[in-house]
Structure formats: structure tokens, C-alpha cells
Amino acid sequence: TNLNKRLFKPHWYQGRIYSRQDKPQEAAKAWSEACRLNPGFGKPFVDLGLICLLVGCANLTCDKNVKESIVRANQGVNLAKAKAYGAAEKELETAVTLDPRNHFAAFNLGQVYSDQSKWDKAADAFAKAVKEIPNEAMYRYRLARALYESDKLDTAQTEFEEAIKLNNRLFKAHWY
């Protein structure tokens, strides 16, 4: 519900505080609650995965592929920030292969492809992120943009409309 989506943020911040205080078990519990309240928000998923790596997943459900996927996704994002797109692509592609549910990796892979104007590949990556989190307006917007740049205008229009329905303040979607 919308109330749950608003209530998850205190848990996420609580997890950040525990993380900075070097209390990984407490951080994992707070982030688990944030994920439960708003499963569509990617940041607690990534934070929870990193904590999961640190504490060995004793009381959390994280398998080896999920852990490795999270590590690879974060490495890919850092490489993308440094504009090392080839290496970023490899890390993010591996992350998505290891855990196809890792919407964070799929979204960032789409970003890397977009930065290189590889629009068809970007659309495929963003579509994977949308499949996992269909109510995330930014995922829909980025998918729509990649489809638009690939001249798939009818599908792009539908995705822009969905993005606007999810977040009417997403002004970029109104441009198209």
C-alpha cells in the first residue's frame, strides 16, 4: 500500500545508521523490514545484499549467486561512473546472469548501454528491470526512452504513459 511505501524509509535510514556504526546484523534487520514494506525500492535490496555478504547470511535468504550478483552489480556501477563501459558491461551482464531478479543490475546495465547509444540492448535490459519491479516509474521511463531511440514508437508511447501514471511528476516522460 502507499502507507507502506512511505513507512519503509525510516527503516532504510535506520539500516544506514547501523551500517555506519558497524552493526551489520541490526542493519540487515532494518533493511529486511524496508524491503518487506516496499519491495519495489531497489536500494534496501542492494544494501541488504552487501550486509548479507558481510555477515554470511546466517539468518537471511541469500544464496551464492545472489551475493555474487550484488558484488558484480556494484563493481559494474563503479566502472560505469569511471566511464569504463566495456568492463562495466561485463560486470553488469554477469550480475544479471547470476541473478535474473537483480533489477538494480538490469537497470544499470540499461544505463551503460544507453550511455553508448546501444538502444536495443538498453531496451532489453530495462525491460528486465521493469519485469521485476513493474511499478517503478523511472524503470518504465528509461525503457520508454530506449524504445523511442530505437524507433519503436508505439511501444515507447505505452511505456511513457505507464511511467506518467506511476509518477505524474516525472516531467521527462511528458517531453516525449
C-alpha positions as CSV (number, residue, x, y, z in Angstrom):
1,T,0.0,0.0,0.0
2,N,1.0,3.7,-0.3
3,L,1.3,3.9,3.5
4,N,3.8,1.0,3.5
5,K,5.8,2.7,0.8
6,R,6.1,5.8,2.9
7,L,7.0,3.9,6.1
8,F,9.9,2.0,4.6
9,K,12.3,5.0,4.6
10,P,12.8,5.2,8.3
11,H,13.8,1.5,8.3
12,W,16.2,2.2,5.4
13,Y,17.8,5.1,7.2
14,Q,18.0,3.1,10.4
15,G,19.8,0.4,8.4
16,R,22.3,3.1,7.1
17,I,22.9,4.3,10.7
18,Y,23.5,0.7,11.9
19,S,25.8,0.1,9.0
20,R,27.9,3.2,9.8
21,Q,28.0,2.1,13.4
22,D,29.4,-1.3,12.2
23,K,26.4,-3.2,13.4
24,P,25.7,-5.4,10.3
25,Q,23.1,-7.7,12.0
26,E,21.0,-4.7,13.0
27,A,21.4,-3.1,9.6
28,A,20.3,-6.3,7.9
29,K,17.1,-6.5,10.1
30,A,16.2,-2.9,9.3
31,W,16.8,-3.3,5.6
32,S,14.8,-6.5,5.6
33,E,11.9,-4.6,7.0
34,A,12.4,-1.8,4.5
35,C,12.3,-4.4,1.7
36,R,9.2,-6.0,3.2
37,L,7.3,-2.7,3.3
38,N,8.3,-1.6,-0.2
39,P,9.7,-4.4,-2.3
40,G,9.8,-2.1,-5.3
41,F,12.6,0.1,-3.9
42,G,16.0,-1.1,-5.1
43,K,18.3,0.5,-2.5
44,P,17.5,-1.7,0.5
45,F,17.9,-4.7,-1.7
46,V,21.4,-3.7,-2.6
47,D,22.3,-2.7,0.9
48,L,20.8,-5.9,2.4
49,G,22.8,-7.9,-0.1
50,L,26.0,-6.2,0.9
51,I,25.3,-6.8,4.6
52,C,24.4,-10.3,3.7
53,L,27.9,-10.7,2.3
54,L,29.5,-9.4,5.5
55,V,27.5,-11.5,8.0
56,G,27.4,-14.7,6.0
57,C,23.6,-14.7,5.6
58,A,23.2,-16.6,8.8
59,N,19.6,-15.5,9.2
60,L,18.9,-14.2,5.7
61,T,18.0,-15.8,2.5
62,C,20.8,-15.1,0.1
63,D,22.4,-17.8,-2.0
64,K,25.8,-17.7,-3.5
65,N,24.6,-16.4,-6.9
66,V,22.6,-13.5,-5.3
67,K,25.7,-12.5,-3.3
68,E,28.0,-12.6,-6.3
69,S,25.4,-10.8,-8.4
70,I,25.3,-7.9,-5.9
71,V,29.0,-7.7,-5.8
72,R,29.3,-7.7,-9.6
73,A,26.5,-5.1,-9.9
74,N,28.2,-2.7,-7.6
75,Q,31.5,-3.2,-9.4
76,G,29.8,-2.5,-12.7
77,V,28.2,0.7,-11.4
78,N,31.6,1.9,-10.1
79,L,33.2,1.1,-13.5
80,A,30.4,2.9,-15.3
81,K,30.9,6.0,-13.1
82,A,34.6,5.9,-14.3
83,K,33.3,5.6,-17.9
84,A,34.9,2.2,-18.3
85,Y,31.9,1.0,-20.2
86,G,33.3,-2.3,-21.6
87,A,34.3,-3.5,-18.2
88,A,31.0,-2.2,-16.7
89,E,29.0,-4.1,-19.3
90,K,30.8,-7.4,-18.5
91,E,30.2,-7.0,-14.7
92,L,26.6,-6.0,-15.1
93,E,25.8,-8.7,-17.6
94,T,27.4,-11.3,-15.3
95,A,25.3,-9.8,-12.4
96,V,22.1,-10.2,-14.4
97,T,23.1,-13.8,-15.5
98,L,23.8,-14.8,-11.9
99,D,20.5,-13.4,-10.6
100,P,17.9,-12.5,-13.2
101,R,15.8,-10.9,-10.4
102,N,18.5,-8.3,-9.7
103,H,16.7,-5.3,-11.1
104,F,19.4,-3.0,-9.9
105,A,21.9,-4.7,-12.1
106,A,19.5,-4.8,-15.1
107,F,18.6,-1.1,-14.7
108,N,22.3,-0.1,-14.5
109,L,23.2,-2.3,-17.5
110,G,20.5,-0.4,-19.4
111,Q,22.1,2.8,-18.3
112,V,25.5,1.7,-19.5
113,Y,24.0,0.7,-22.9
114,S,22.2,4.0,-23.1
115,D,25.3,6.0,-22.4
116,Q,26.8,4.3,-25.5
117,S,23.6,4.7,-27.6
118,K,23.1,0.9,-27.8
119,W,19.4,1.4,-27.6
120,D,18.1,-2.1,-28.5
121,K,20.3,-3.6,-25.8
122,A,19.3,-0.9,-23.4
123,A,15.6,-1.6,-24.0
124,D,16.2,-5.3,-23.3
125,A,18.0,-4.6,-20.0
126,F,15.4,-2.0,-18.9
127,A,12.6,-4.5,-19.8
128,K,14.2,-7.0,-17.3
129,A,14.2,-4.3,-14.6
130,V,10.5,-3.5,-15.4
131,K,9.6,-7.2,-15.3
132,E,10.9,-7.4,-11.7
133,I,9.6,-4.0,-10.5
134,P,6.7,-3.0,-12.8
135,N,5.6,-0.1,-10.6
136,E,8.9,1.8,-10.7
137,A,8.3,4.9,-12.8
138,M,12.0,5.5,-13.6
139,Y,12.4,2.0,-14.9
140,R,9.5,2.5,-17.2
141,Y,10.7,5.9,-18.3
142,R,14.2,4.6,-19.2
143,L,12.6,1.6,-21.1
144,A,10.4,4.1,-22.9
145,R,13.3,6.3,-23.8
146,A,15.3,3.3,-25.2
147,L,12.4,2.2,-27.2
148,Y,11.9,5.7,-28.5
149,E,15.5,5.9,-29.6
150,S,15.1,2.5,-31.3
151,D,12.1,3.9,-33.3
152,K,9.7,1.6,-31.6
153,L,7.3,4.4,-31.1
154,D,4.0,2.7,-30.3
155,T,5.6,0.6,-27.5
156,A,7.5,3.6,-26.3
157,Q,4.4,5.7,-26.1
158,T,2.7,3.0,-24.0
159,E,5.7,2.9,-21.6
160,F,5.8,6.7,-21.3
161,E,2.1,6.6,-20.4
162,E,2.7,4.0,-17.8
163,A,5.6,6.0,-16.3
164,I,3.4,9.1,-16.1
165,K,0.6,7.1,-14.4
166,L,3.1,5.9,-11.8
167,N,4.6,9.3,-11.2
168,N,3.0,12.3,-12.8
169,R,5.9,14.4,-11.7
170,L,8.3,12.6,-13.9
171,F,8.5,15.5,-16.2
172,K,10.9,14.0,-18.7
173,A,8.3,11.4,-19.7
174,H,6.0,14.3,-20.8
175,W,8.6,15.5,-23.3
176,Y,8.0,12.5,-25.5
